[in-house]
Amino acid sequence: MVVDGRAQHGERYIVAMSFHPATIPYDVGVWTYELPGGWHVWAGRTARDNDRLSLKVARNDDWWFHLRGMPGSHVVLFVRDGVEPDKDTVKAAAAIAAYHSKQRDGGMVAVSATRARFVSKPRGAKAGTVSIKREVVLKVRPGIPD
């Protein structure tokens, strides 16, 4: 059976042509946002939700964000098949990650961004703890879309 372009039970991976995050079959507690251009962003509510969002829901090419060096939500910008978000969209998603953190009321803050394929969970780590590779650091002001 193929659900949301993901193969299960040994079936071949099939790419969904029109992906929408609402079709994800996982029970994930998230805040949801829609950015200009129809881009969808989800932010985890709890450490367990962050794990599910980062490790089960996010696809390899989706963008993943987290405030650098402090507690906060894991945030995923869902990439539509064959279409890359522009720089303003990526920065808007990073601003959402900054908003859902301990630095919500700060000025410019550093947010780590990487593709979801570079997010992994260290063995034995507690819920919400991940390790990332190939990060890009974005300086943004915390905020959510109107």
DSSP file (Angstrom, degrees, kcal/mol; ACC not computed):
  #  RESIDUE AA STRUCTURE BP1 BP2  ACC     N-H-->O    O-->H-N    N-H-->O    O-->H-N    TCO  KAPPA ALPHA  PHI   PSI    X-CA   Y-CA   Z-CA
    1    1 A M              0   0    0      0, 0.0     7,-0.9     0, 0.0     2,-0.6   0.000 360.0 360.0 360.0 136.0    0.0    0.0    0.0
    2    2 A V  E     -A    7   0A   0      5,-0.2     2,-0.5    11,-0.0     5,-0.2  -0.932 360.0-175.8-109.2 121.5    1.3    3.5   -0.8
    3    3 A V  E >  S-A    6   0A   0      3,-1.8     3,-1.9    -2,-0.6    21,-0.0  -0.972  71.5 -17.1-118.1 122.5    0.4    6.3    1.5
    4    4 A D  T 3  S-     0   0    0     -2,-0.5    12,-0.2     1,-0.3    -1,-0.2   0.887 126.9 -53.8  53.4  43.1    1.4    9.8    0.6
    5    5 A G  T 3  S+     0   0    0      1,-0.2     2,-0.5    10,-0.2     9,-0.4   0.581 111.8 122.1  72.3   7.8    4.0    8.6   -1.8
    6    6 A R  E <   -A    3   0A   0     -3,-1.9    -3,-1.8     7,-0.1     2,-0.2  -0.900  58.2-133.5-107.9 130.8    5.6    6.4    0.8
    7    7 A A  E     -A    2   0A   0     -2,-0.5     2,-0.3    -5,-0.2    -5,-0.2  -0.573  22.2-169.1 -81.3 143.0    6.0    2.6    0.1
    8    8 A Q    >   +     0   0    0     -7,-0.9     3,-1.3    -2,-0.2     4,-0.0  -0.934  61.5  18.9-127.5 154.6    5.0    0.2    2.8
    9    9 A H  T 3  S-     0   0    0     -2,-0.3    -1,-0.2     1,-0.3    -2,-0.0   0.878 133.1 -50.7  56.2  45.4    5.5   -3.6    3.1
   10   10 A G  T 3  S+     0   0    0      1,-0.2    -1,-0.3    -3,-0.2     2,-0.1   0.489  97.3 142.5  79.2   4.0    8.3   -3.8    0.5
   11   11 A E    <   -     0   0    0     -3,-1.3    -1,-0.2   -10,-0.2    -4,-0.1  -0.391  58.6 -92.5 -76.1 158.2    6.6   -1.9   -2.3
   12   12 A R        -     0   0    0      1,-0.1     2,-0.3    -2,-0.1    -4,-0.1  -0.364  43.5-102.6 -68.5 146.6    8.4    0.5   -4.5
   13   13 A Y        -     0   0    0     -6,-0.1     2,-0.4    -3,-0.1    -7,-0.1  -0.547  38.5-167.4 -70.7 128.8    8.6    4.2   -3.6
   14   14 A I        -     0   0    0     -9,-0.4     2,-0.4    -2,-0.3    -3,-0.0  -0.980  18.0-128.7-120.9 131.0    6.2    6.2   -5.7
   15   15 A V        -     0   0    0     -2,-0.4     2,-0.4     1,-0.0   -10,-0.2  -0.644  19.1-132.2 -81.9 127.1    6.5   10.0   -5.8
   16   16 A A        -     0   0    0     -2,-0.4     3,-0.3   -12,-0.2    65,-0.3  -0.647   9.4-152.0 -76.6 130.6    3.2   11.8   -5.1
   17   17 A M  S    S+     0   0    0     -2,-0.4     2,-0.5     1,-0.3    -1,-0.1   0.861  87.9  31.7 -74.8 -36.0    2.6   14.5   -7.7
   18   18 A S  S    S-     0   0    0     62,-0.1     2,-0.3    -3,-0.1    -1,-0.3  -0.810  80.0-171.8-126.5  93.1    0.5   16.7   -5.5
   19   19 A F        +     0   0    0     -2,-0.5     3,-0.0    -3,-0.3    -4,-0.0  -0.627   7.6 178.3 -85.8 136.7    1.6   16.4   -1.9
   20   20 A H    >   -     0   0    0     -2,-0.3     3,-2.3     1,-0.1     4,-0.1  -0.984  29.7-136.8-136.7 128.4   -0.4   18.1    0.9
   21   21 A P  G >  S+     0   0    0      0, 0.0     3,-1.9     0, 0.0    -1,-0.1   0.745  98.8  72.3 -57.3 -24.7    0.7   17.7    4.6
   22   22 A A  G 3  S+     0   0    0      1,-0.3    -3,-0.0     3,-0.0     0, 0.0   0.679  88.4  64.1 -65.5 -14.5   -3.0   17.1    5.7
   23   23 A T  G <  S+     0   0    0     -3,-2.3    -1,-0.3     2,-0.0   -19,-0.1   0.429  72.6 121.1 -87.4   1.4   -2.8   13.6    4.0
   24   24 A I    <   -     0   0    0     -3,-1.9    33,-0.1     1,-0.1   -20,-0.0  -0.499  57.2-148.3 -71.3 127.6   -0.1   12.4    6.4
   25   25 A P        +     0   0    0      0, 0.0     2,-0.3     0, 0.0    -1,-0.1   0.293  63.3 103.1 -82.9  12.1   -1.3    9.3    8.3
   26   26 A Y  S    S-     0   0    0     26,-0.0     2,-1.1     2,-0.0    -2,-0.1  -0.686  74.7-123.9 -95.9 148.5    0.6   10.0   11.5
   27   27 A D        +     0   0    0     -2,-0.3     2,-0.4     2,-0.0    25,-0.1  -0.788  47.3 163.7 -88.3  99.8   -0.9   11.4   14.7
   28   28 A V        -     0   0    0     -2,-1.1     2,-0.8    24,-0.1    21,-0.1  -0.975  36.7-139.4-125.1 129.7    1.3   14.5   15.2
   29   29 A G        +     0   0    0     -2,-0.4    16,-1.9    17,-0.0    17,-0.4  -0.788  46.8 147.5 -87.3 111.7    0.5   17.5   17.5
   30   30 A V  E     -B   44   0B   0     -2,-0.8     2,-0.4    14,-0.2    14,-0.2  -0.946  52.4-121.7-141.4 158.8    1.6   20.5   15.5
   31   31 A W  E     -B   43   0B   0     12,-2.8    12,-2.4    -2,-0.3     2,-0.4  -0.875  38.4-150.0 -91.7 137.3    0.9   24.1   14.9
   32   32 A T  E     +B   42   0B   0     -2,-0.4     2,-0.3    10,-0.2    10,-0.2  -0.890  17.5 178.7-116.3 144.2    0.3   24.6   11.1
   33   33 A Y  E     -B   41   0B   0      8,-2.5     8,-2.6    -2,-0.4     2,-0.5  -0.981  18.4-148.8-138.2 148.8    0.9   27.6    8.9
   34   34 A E  E     -B   40   0B   0     -2,-0.3     6,-0.2     6,-0.2     3,-0.1  -0.988  18.1-158.0-119.3 125.3    0.5   28.4    5.3
   35   35 A L  E >>  -B   39   0B   0      4,-3.1     3,-1.5    -2,-0.5     4,-0.8  -0.561  38.7 -74.0 -95.3 161.3    3.0   30.8    3.7
   36   36 A P  T 34 S+     0   0    0      0, 0.0     3,-0.3     0, 0.0    -1,-0.2  -0.247 121.6  38.0 -53.1 140.5    2.5   32.8    0.6
   37   37 A G  T 34 S-     0   0    0      1,-0.2    -2,-0.0    -3,-0.1    52,-0.0   0.457 130.2 -78.6  92.9   2.0    2.6   30.6   -2.5
   38   38 A G  T <4 S+     0   0    0     -3,-1.5     2,-0.3     1,-0.2    -1,-0.2   0.666  79.8 156.0  81.9  17.0    0.8   27.7   -0.8
   39   39 A W  E  <  -B   35   0B   0     -4,-0.8    -4,-3.1    -3,-0.3     2,-0.4  -0.590  32.5-142.3 -78.8 138.1    3.8   26.5    1.2
   40   40 A H  E     -BC  34  78B   0     38,-0.5    38,-2.4    -2,-0.3     2,-0.4  -0.857  16.5-173.5-106.8 136.2    3.0   24.5    4.4
   41   41 A V  E     -BC  33  77B   0     -8,-2.6    -8,-2.5    -2,-0.4     2,-0.4  -0.993   2.7-167.5-128.9 132.4    4.9   24.7    7.6
   42   42 A W  E     -BC  32  76B   0     34,-2.3    34,-2.7    -2,-0.4     2,-0.4  -0.957   2.1-164.7-119.6 140.5    4.4   22.5   10.7
   43   43 A A  E     -BC  31  75B   0    -12,-2.4   -12,-2.8    -2,-0.4    32,-0.2  -0.993  24.7-120.2-124.3 127.5    5.9   23.2   14.2
   44   44 A G  E     -B   30   0B   0     30,-2.5   -14,-0.2    -2,-0.4     3,-0.1  -0.313  12.8-156.4 -66.3 146.1    5.9   20.5   16.8
   45   45 A R  S    S+     0   0    0    -16,-1.9     2,-0.2    28,-0.1    -1,-0.1   0.817  73.0  18.2 -91.4 -36.4    4.1   21.1   20.1
   46   46 A T  S  > S-     0   0    0    -17,-0.4     4,-2.6     1,-0.1     5,-0.2  -0.778  85.2 -99.3-130.0 172.8    6.0   18.7   22.4
   47   47 A A  H  > S+     0   0    0     -2,-0.2     4,-2.0     1,-0.2    81,-0.5   0.905 125.0  48.5 -60.9 -41.3    9.3   16.8   22.4
   48   48 A R  H  > S+     0   0    0      2,-0.2     4,-2.3     1,-0.2    -1,-0.2   0.898 111.3  49.8 -66.0 -39.7    7.5   13.6   21.3
   49   49 A D  H  > S+     0   0    0      2,-0.2     4,-3.0     1,-0.2     5,-0.2   0.889 107.7  54.8 -64.5 -38.4    5.7   15.6   18.5
   50   50 A N  H  X S+     0   0    0     -4,-2.6     4,-2.9     2,-0.2     5,-0.3   0.921 108.0  49.6 -59.6 -44.0    9.1   17.0   17.5
   51   51 A D  H  X>S+     0   0    0     -4,-2.0     4,-2.7     2,-0.2     5,-0.5   0.946 113.1  45.6 -59.5 -49.1   10.4   13.4   17.1
   52   52 A R  I  X>S+     0   0    0     -4,-2.3     5,-2.2     1,-0.2     4,-2.1   0.933 115.8  46.3 -61.3 -46.2    7.4   12.3   15.1
   53   53 A L  I  <>S+     0   0    0     -4,-3.0     5,-2.4     3,-0.2    -2,-0.2   0.933 119.6  39.0 -61.9 -47.6    7.6   15.4   12.9
   54   54 A S  I  <5S+     0   0    0     -4,-2.9    -2,-0.2    -5,-0.2    -1,-0.2   0.851 129.4  26.6 -74.3 -36.0   11.3   15.3   12.3
   55   55 A L  I  <5S+     0   0    0     -4,-2.7    -3,-0.2    -5,-0.3    -2,-0.2   0.713 132.1  24.9-106.1 -24.1   11.8   11.6   11.9
   56   56 A K  I  <<S+     0   0    0     -4,-2.1    -3,-0.2    -5,-0.5    -4,-0.1   0.782 126.4  33.7-109.5 -40.1    8.6   10.1   10.7
   57   57 A V  I   <S+     0   0    0     -5,-2.2    -3,-0.2    -4,-0.1    -4,-0.2   0.924  94.2  85.2 -88.7 -48.6    6.7   12.8    8.8
   58   58 A A  S   <S-     0   0    0     -5,-2.4     2,-0.2    -6,-0.3    20,-0.0  -0.292  70.2-140.4 -61.2 135.1    9.3   15.0    7.2
   59   59 A R    >   -     0   0    0      4,-0.1     3,-1.6     1,-0.1    57,-0.4  -0.534  29.3 -97.5 -91.7 164.0   10.5   13.7    3.8
   60   60 A N  T 3  S+     0   0    0      1,-0.3    57,-1.6    56,-0.2    58,-0.2   0.830 121.4  43.3 -51.6 -41.8   14.1   13.8    2.7
   61   61 A D  T 3  S+     0   0    0     55,-0.2    -1,-0.3    54,-0.1    19,-0.1   0.510  89.0 108.4 -88.8  -3.8   13.9   17.0    0.6
   62   62 A D  S <  S-     0   0    0     -3,-1.6    54,-2.8    17,-0.1     2,-0.3  -0.382  74.7-113.8 -68.4 151.8   11.7   18.9    3.2
   63   63 A W  E     -DE  77 115B   0     14,-2.1    14,-2.4    52,-0.2     2,-0.4  -0.693  28.2-158.3 -87.1 141.2   13.5   21.8    5.0
   64   64 A W  E     -DE  76 114B   0     50,-3.4    50,-2.1    -2,-0.3     2,-0.3  -0.961  10.3-173.3-122.6 137.9   14.0   21.3    8.8
   65   65 A F  E     +DE  75 113B   0     10,-2.7    10,-2.3    -2,-0.4     2,-0.3  -0.948  11.6 164.0-134.4 150.5   14.5   24.2   11.3
   66   66 A H  E     - E   0 112B   0     46,-1.8    46,-3.0    -2,-0.3     8,-0.1  -0.938  45.3 -96.7-161.0 143.2   15.4   24.7   14.9
   67   67 A L  E >   - E   0 111B   0      6,-0.4     3,-0.7    30,-0.3     2,-0.5  -0.387  52.8-106.9 -58.4 136.8   16.6   27.6   17.1
   68   68 A R  T 3  S-     0   0    0     42,-2.5    42,-0.2     1,-0.2    -1,-0.1  -0.561  87.6 -13.0 -76.4 120.0   20.4   27.2   17.4
   69   69 A G  T 3  S+     0   0    0     -2,-0.5    -1,-0.2     1,-0.2    42,-0.0   0.557 116.8  81.3  75.6  10.4   21.6   26.1   20.8
   70   70 A M  S <  S-     0   0    0     -3,-0.7    -1,-0.2    33,-0.0    -3,-0.1  -0.950  86.3 -82.9-142.3 161.9   18.3   26.5   22.8
   71   71 A P        +     0   0    0      0, 0.0    31,-1.6     0, 0.0     2,-0.3  -0.326  65.4 122.1 -64.7 147.0   15.0   24.7   23.4
   72   72 A G  B     -G  101   0C   0     29,-0.2    29,-0.3    30,-0.1     2,-0.1  -0.961  58.1 -62.3 174.9 174.5   12.3   25.1   20.8
   73   73 A S        -     0   0    0     27,-2.9     2,-0.4    24,-0.3    -6,-0.4  -0.405  42.8-120.5 -74.4 149.5   10.0   23.4   18.4
   74   74 A H        -     0   0    0     -8,-0.1   -30,-2.5    -2,-0.1     2,-0.4  -0.786  35.0-160.1 -83.4 135.4   11.2   21.4   15.4
   75   75 A V  E     -CD  43  65B   0    -10,-2.3   -10,-2.7    -2,-0.4     2,-0.4  -0.963   8.8-163.4-125.4 136.4    9.8   23.0   12.3
   76   76 A V  E     -CD  42  64B   0    -34,-2.7   -34,-2.3    -2,-0.4     2,-0.7  -0.979   9.4-158.2-124.0 129.5    9.3   21.5    8.8
   77   77 A L  E     -CD  41  63B   0    -14,-2.4   -14,-2.1    -2,-0.4     2,-0.4  -0.931  26.7-135.1 -99.8 112.9    8.8   23.4    5.6
   78   78 A F  E     -C   40   0B   0    -38,-2.4   -38,-0.5    -2,-0.7     2,-0.5  -0.571  14.5-145.6 -76.4 123.4    7.2   20.8    3.2
   79   79 A V        -     0   0    0     -2,-0.4     2,-0.2   -40,-0.1     5,-0.1  -0.761  12.5-130.5 -91.3 128.7    8.7   20.9   -0.2
   80   80 A R    >   -     0   0    0     -2,-0.5     3,-2.4     3,-0.3   -62,-0.1  -0.539  42.8 -83.5 -76.0 145.1    6.4   20.2   -3.1
   81   81 A D  T 3  S-     0   0    0      1,-0.3    -1,-0.1   -65,-0.3     3,-0.1  -0.246 111.2  -2.9 -54.3 121.0    7.7   17.6   -5.6
   82   82 A G  T 3  S+     0   0    0      1,-0.1     2,-0.5    -3,-0.1    -1,-0.3   0.478 112.1 101.0  78.8   3.3   10.0   19.3   -8.1
   83   83 A V    <   -     0   0    0     -3,-2.4    -3,-0.3     0, 0.0    -1,-0.1  -0.981  56.2-154.8-125.9 125.8    9.6   22.8   -6.7
   84   84 A E        -     0   0    0     -2,-0.5     2,-0.1    -5,-0.1    -3,-0.0  -0.790  22.8-118.0 -96.4 138.9   12.1   24.5   -4.4
   85   85 A P        -     0   0    0      0, 0.0     2,-0.0     0, 0.0   -48,-0.0  -0.422  31.9-114.9 -70.2 150.2   10.9   27.3   -2.0
   86   86 A D     >  -     0   0    0     -2,-0.1     4,-2.1     1,-0.1     3,-0.3  -0.285  32.0 -97.1 -79.0 172.5   12.5   30.7   -2.6
   87   87 A K  H  > S+     0   0    0      1,-0.2     4,-2.4     2,-0.2     5,-0.2   0.858 123.1  54.3 -60.4 -38.3   14.8   32.4    0.0
   88   88 A D  H  > S+     0   0    0      2,-0.2     4,-2.1     1,-0.2    -1,-0.2   0.879 108.2  49.8 -64.9 -37.3   11.9   34.5    1.5
   89   89 A T  H  > S+     0   0    0     -3,-0.3     4,-2.1     2,-0.2    -2,-0.2   0.912 110.9  49.1 -66.7 -43.0    9.8   31.3    2.1
   90   90 A V  H  X S+     0   0    0     -4,-2.1     4,-2.0     1,-0.2    -2,-0.2   0.912 112.4  48.3 -62.9 -42.5   12.8   29.6    3.8
   91   91 A K  H  X S+     0   0    0     -4,-2.4     4,-2.1     2,-0.2    -1,-0.2   0.866 108.6  54.1 -67.4 -35.1   13.4   32.6    6.0
   92   92 A A  H  X S+     0   0    0     -4,-2.1     4,-1.4     2,-0.2    -1,-0.2   0.896 109.1  48.4 -64.5 -39.6    9.7   32.8    6.9
   93   93 A A  H  X S+     0   0    0     -4,-2.1     4,-1.8     1,-0.2    -2,-0.2   0.889 110.0  51.9 -66.6 -38.8    9.8   29.2    8.0
   94   94 A A  H  X S+     0   0    0     -4,-2.0     4,-2.1     1,-0.2    -2,-0.2   0.878 105.9  55.0 -63.4 -37.4   13.0   29.9   10.1
   95   95 A A  H  X S+     0   0    0     -4,-2.1     4,-2.1     1,-0.2    48,-1.7   0.855 105.2  53.2 -64.1 -34.7   11.1   32.9   11.7
   96   96 A I  H  X S+     0   0    0     -4,-1.4     4,-2.1     2,-0.2    -1,-0.2   0.906 107.3  51.2 -65.6 -41.4    8.4   30.4   12.7
   97   97 A A  H  < S+     0   0    0     -4,-1.8   -24,-0.3     1,-0.2   -30,-0.3   0.901 110.8  48.5 -61.7 -40.2   11.0   28.2   14.4
   98   98 A A  H >< S+     0   0    0     -4,-2.1     3,-0.6     1,-0.2     5,-0.3   0.877 109.0  53.7 -66.6 -36.9   12.4   31.2   16.2
   99   99 A Y  H 3< S+     0   0    0     -4,-2.1     2,-1.1    44,-0.3    -2,-0.2   0.885 104.2  55.4 -64.5 -39.7    8.8   32.1   17.3
  100  100 A H  T 3< S+     0   0    0     -4,-2.1   -27,-2.9    43,-0.1    -1,-0.3  -0.344 102.8  74.9 -91.5  54.0    8.2   28.7   18.8
  101  101 A S  B X  S-G   72   0C   0     -2,-1.1     3,-1.2    -3,-0.6   -29,-0.2  -0.866  99.6 -88.5-148.9 179.5   11.3   28.9   21.0
  102  102 A K  T 3  S+     0   0    0    -31,-1.6     3,-0.3    -2,-0.3   -30,-0.1   0.613 121.2  62.0 -71.2 -11.8   12.6   30.4   24.2
  103  103 A Q  T >   +     0   0    0     -5,-0.3     3,-2.3   -32,-0.3    -1,-0.3   0.112  63.2 123.0-100.7  21.6   13.8   33.4   22.1
  104  104 A R  T <  S+     0   0    0     -3,-1.2    -1,-0.2     1,-0.3    -2,-0.1   0.843  80.8  40.6 -51.1 -39.3   10.3   34.4   20.9
  105  105 A D  T 3  S+     0   0    0     -3,-0.3    -1,-0.3    -6,-0.0    -2,-0.1   0.315  97.2 106.1 -95.6   8.7   10.7   37.9   22.3
  106  106 A G    <   -     0   0    0     -3,-2.3     3,-0.1    -8,-0.2    -3,-0.0  -0.202  69.4-121.2 -78.7 174.9   14.4   38.3   21.2
  107  107 A G  S    S-     0   0    0      1,-0.3     2,-0.3    34,-0.1    -1,-0.1   0.544  80.4  -7.6 -82.3-124.3   15.6   40.4   18.3
  108  108 A M  S    S-     0   0    0     33,-0.2    -1,-0.3    31,-0.1     2,-0.3  -0.612  77.4-174.9 -74.9 131.9   17.5   38.7   15.6
  109  109 A V  E     - F   0 140B   0     31,-3.1    31,-2.4    -2,-0.3     2,-0.5  -0.889  26.6-110.6-128.4 158.7   18.2   35.1   16.4
  110  110 A A  E     - F   0 139B   0     -2,-0.3   -42,-2.5    29,-0.2     2,-0.4  -0.773  31.6-172.4 -92.0 128.7   20.2   32.2   14.8
  111  111 A V  E     -EF  67 138B   0     27,-2.6    27,-2.8    -2,-0.5     2,-0.3  -0.983  18.3-134.9-122.2 129.6   18.1   29.3   13.4
  112  112 A S  E     -EF  66 137B   0    -46,-3.0   -46,-1.8    -2,-0.4     2,-0.4  -0.657  25.0-173.7 -81.2 137.4   19.7   26.1   12.1
  113  113 A A  E     +EF  65 136B   0     23,-2.4    23,-2.8    -2,-0.3     2,-0.3  -0.994  15.0 144.0-132.9 139.7   18.3   24.9    8.8
  114  114 A T  E     -E   64   0B   0    -50,-2.1   -50,-3.4    -2,-0.4     2,-0.2  -0.956  52.9 -82.0-158.2 170.4   19.0   21.7    6.9
  115  115 A R  E >   -E   63   0B   0     -2,-0.3     3,-2.1    19,-0.2   -52,-0.2  -0.571  43.0-116.9 -76.7 147.9   17.2   19.1    4.8
  116  116 A A  G >  S+     0   0    0    -54,-2.8     3,-1.7   -57,-0.4   -56,-0.2   0.757 111.0  70.6 -59.3 -25.7   15.3   16.5    6.7
  117  117 A R  G 3  S+     0   0    0    -57,-1.6    -1,-0.3   -55,-0.3   -57,-0.1   0.731  95.1  55.4 -64.1 -19.7   17.5   13.8    5.4
  118  118 A F  G <  S+     0   0    0     -3,-2.1    15,-1.4   -58,-0.2     2,-0.5   0.227  88.0  94.6 -98.7  13.6   20.3   15.2    7.5
  119  119 A V  E <   +H  132   0D   0     -3,-1.7     2,-0.3    13,-0.2    13,-0.2  -0.915  49.8 161.1-105.9 127.8   18.3   15.0   10.8
  120  120 A S  E     -H  131   0D   0     11,-2.7    11,-3.6    -2,-0.5   -65,-0.0  -0.943  37.0-118.6-142.1 164.3   18.8   11.8   12.9
  121  121 A K        -     0   0    0     -2,-0.3     9,-0.2     9,-0.2     3,-0.1  -0.912  28.8-127.4-106.9 122.6   18.2   10.7   16.5
  122  122 A P    >   -     0   0    0      0, 0.0     3,-2.1     0, 0.0     7,-0.1  -0.394  41.7 -90.3 -64.0 144.5   21.3    9.6   18.5
  123  123 A R  T 3  S+     0   0    0      1,-0.3     0, 0.0    -2,-0.1     0, 0.0  -0.337 110.4   6.7 -57.7 128.9   20.9    6.2   20.1
  124  124 A G  T 3  S+     0   0    0      1,-0.2    -1,-0.3    -3,-0.1     2,-0.1   0.476  92.2 147.1  78.9   2.9   19.3    6.4   23.5
  125  125 A A    <   -     0   0    0     -3,-2.1    -1,-0.2     1,-0.1     3,-0.1  -0.379  51.1-107.4 -72.2 150.2   18.6   10.2   23.3
  126  126 A K    >   -     0   0    0      1,-0.2     3,-1.9     2,-0.1    -1,-0.1  -0.239  52.3 -68.2 -72.4 166.6   15.6   11.5   25.0
  127  127 A A  T 3  S+     0   0    0      1,-0.3   -79,-0.2   -77,-0.0    -1,-0.2  -0.242 121.6  22.0 -56.3 137.7   12.5   12.7   23.1
  128  128 A G  T 3  S+     0   0    0    -81,-0.5     2,-0.5     1,-0.2    -1,-0.3   0.313  92.3 120.5  88.1  -8.1   13.1   15.8   21.1
  129  129 A T    <   +     0   0    0     -3,-1.9     2,-0.3    -7,-0.1    -1,-0.2  -0.798  33.8 159.7 -94.3 124.5   16.8   15.4   20.9
  130  130 A V        -     0   0    0     -2,-0.5     2,-0.4    -9,-0.2    -9,-0.2  -0.887  32.8-133.9-134.2 166.8   18.3   15.1   17.4
  131  131 A S  E     -H  120   0D   0    -11,-3.6   -11,-2.7    -2,-0.3     2,-0.3  -0.965  23.6-161.4-120.4 143.2   21.6   15.5   15.7
  132  132 A I  E     -H  119   0D   0     -2,-0.4     2,-0.3   -13,-0.2   -13,-0.2  -0.891   6.9-162.6-126.3 155.3   21.9   17.4   12.4
  133  133 A K        +     0   0    0    -15,-1.4   -18,-0.2    -2,-0.3   -15,-0.1  -0.877  69.1  23.4-127.0 161.4   24.5   17.6    9.6
  134  134 A R  S    S+     0   0    0     -2,-0.3   -19,-0.2     1,-0.2    -1,-0.2   0.868  79.9 178.9  53.2  45.5   25.0   20.2    6.8
  135  135 A E        -     0   0    0     -3,-0.2     2,-0.4   -21,-0.1   -21,-0.2  -0.444  22.4-155.1 -79.4 152.3   23.3   23.0    8.6
  136  136 A V  E     -F  113   0B   0    -23,-2.8   -23,-2.4    -2,-0.1     2,-0.6  -0.983  16.6-137.8-118.8 135.2   22.9   26.5    7.3
  137  137 A V  E     -F  112   0B   0     -2,-0.4     2,-0.4   -25,-0.2   -25,-0.2  -0.858  19.0-168.4-101.5 124.8   22.5   29.2   10.0
  138  138 A L  E     -F  111   0B   0    -27,-2.8   -27,-2.6    -2,-0.6     2,-0.7  -0.908  15.4-142.2-111.2 136.7   19.9   31.9    9.2
  139  139 A K  E     +F  110   0B   0     -2,-0.4     2,-0.3   -29,-0.2   -29,-0.2  -0.885  38.8 156.1 -98.1 117.3   19.5   35.1   11.2
  140  140 A V  E     -F  109   0B   0    -31,-2.4   -31,-3.1    -2,-0.7   -48,-0.0  -0.909  45.3-115.8-138.3 162.9   15.8   36.0   11.5
  141  141 A R        -     0   0    0     -2,-0.3   -33,-0.2   -33,-0.2   -42,-0.1  -0.887  46.4-106.2 -96.8 129.0   13.4   37.9   13.7
  142  142 A P        +     0   0    0      0, 0.0     2,-0.3     0, 0.0   -46,-0.2  -0.256  62.7 128.8 -57.1 138.6   10.9   35.6   15.4
  143  143 A G        -     0   0    0    -48,-1.7   -44,-0.3   -51,-0.1   -43,-0.1  -0.936  45.1-133.7 179.7 159.9    7.4   35.8   13.9
  144  144 A I        -     0   0    0     -2,-0.3   -51,-0.1   -45,-0.1  -111,-0.0  -0.902  41.3 -91.5-122.7 155.4    4.5   33.9   12.4
  145  145 A P              0   0    0      0, 0.0  -111,-0.0     0, 0.0  -110,-0.0  -0.290 360.0 360.0 -65.6 150.6    2.5   34.7    9.3
  146  146 A D              0   0    0      0, 0.0    -2,-0.0     0, 0.0     0, 0.0   0.461 360.0 360.0 -75.6 360.0   -0.5   37.0    9.5
